[in-house]
Amino acid sequence: MTTSARLKTVMSPTHLRRTGTISLVVGTWLTAFNQGDALLSSGLSSMLGLKIFLNYLTPFVVANLGLLSHHSGSPQ
């Protein structure tokens, strides 16, 4: 699978809805579980903001890697 084919697969509206939804659900859970107490007690700092960003980015990347591994293994 070429890089442009991978990008086309990842940027497909259907796949973006799915991977975006996964990212929102898992990222929200991770943020609540891991940073909820810090958010409630001391508010948002730049370091906490970075951690929250990574809580959403990680499941988005993982969902896309799963999508790409599925598509690269399927017959063309």
C-alpha angles and dihedrals in degrees: 000000000000124000092251091051090050091049091048090052094048093045095049108123091231093052093042090055091051098044091041091053091049090050093050095049098043094038092052091049092048092048094048093046100041105029104019095102093048091049092051096044105039108010129229121331127177092256092049089048090054091050091050091049089053090049088063098035096053098060090042091056093043092049090050093048089052090049092050094046090052093049095045091052096049120092116259 
